[in-house]
Amino acid sequence: MAWFKRDNPPMAKKPDHKLKVPEGLWTKCVSCSETIYTKDIENNLNVCPKCNHHYRVSARKRLELLLDEGSFIEFDAGMVSVDCLNFKDTKGYQERIDAAVAKGGSKDAIICGSGDIEGTPVQICVFDFSFMGGSMGSVVGEKITRGIERALAARTPVIIISASGGARMQESILSLMQMAKTSAALAKLREEGLPFVSILTDPTTGGVTASFAMLGDINMAEPKSLIGFAGPRVIEQTIRQKLPEGFQRAEYLLDHGMVDLIVDRREMKGTLSKILKMLYR
């Protein structure tokens, strides 16, 4: 019996037709880990449609979401921080300012102006967390104070939306002075019976929390926002105790009387409008 060796022709190589998915088309939620079409999150005002996680949004976007279309007028847009202390850590303070300004957006960590919320005139200040972590220096304090003074002159309410890592260390005592400066201006607003609504978003920490952010006639917060002064690790090391679950989150602060209500971003404009109509005559 003969044995035959059959030569099989080589298999033809299949063409490589890998489907290229455009970058940024899908987002994996940092809270629920669901993979979601990015446009669905954006169309939902940057809120996860699965678990309600509130992503951070820019200061300009917040103004767009809250104010009546075409009503916003910005003030003090050209105001820029100065390195008067010649501060330097890994790089000079002036270099950090220049790099933050070069990103675009605002020229410091806050945008201030006037506008309307469902017809009610307001002075509004919105932190820009992308600018050096929304840190509060002399420019931030000055712009907030000027906004409050404009409200006193026009007799309108004030709204401040905070998203900040706290006082800006590169300005040392000059940044800490802004805590007292803004608080004193708000005291005048209260004497005149004009409302101040403080909206705390993720994160609101340090000297911002320790001053104007907690002085609202109404203190509102977005869900699960980190709100506090010192970080949890520093507190645990100081008191030598384990902190409760959810400590420094908006829900914990609501349960302990530090904020008045938690409002979903999609309902924020309507809620603000109702509050202003109750407080402002």
Secondary structure, DSSP 8 states (H G I E B T S, - for coil): ----------------------TTSEEE-TTT--EEEHHHHHHTTSB-TTT--B----HHHHHHHHS-TT--EEESTT-----TT--BSSSBHHHHHHHHHHTSS-SSSEEEEEEEETTEEEEEEEE-TTTGGG-B-HHHHHHHHHHHHHHHHHT--EEEEEEE--B-GGGTHHHHHHHHHHHHHHHHHHHTT--EEEEEEEEE-HHHHTTGGG--SEEEE-TT-BB-SS-HHHHHHHHTS---TTTTBHHHHHHTTS-SEE--GGGHHHHHHHHHHHH--
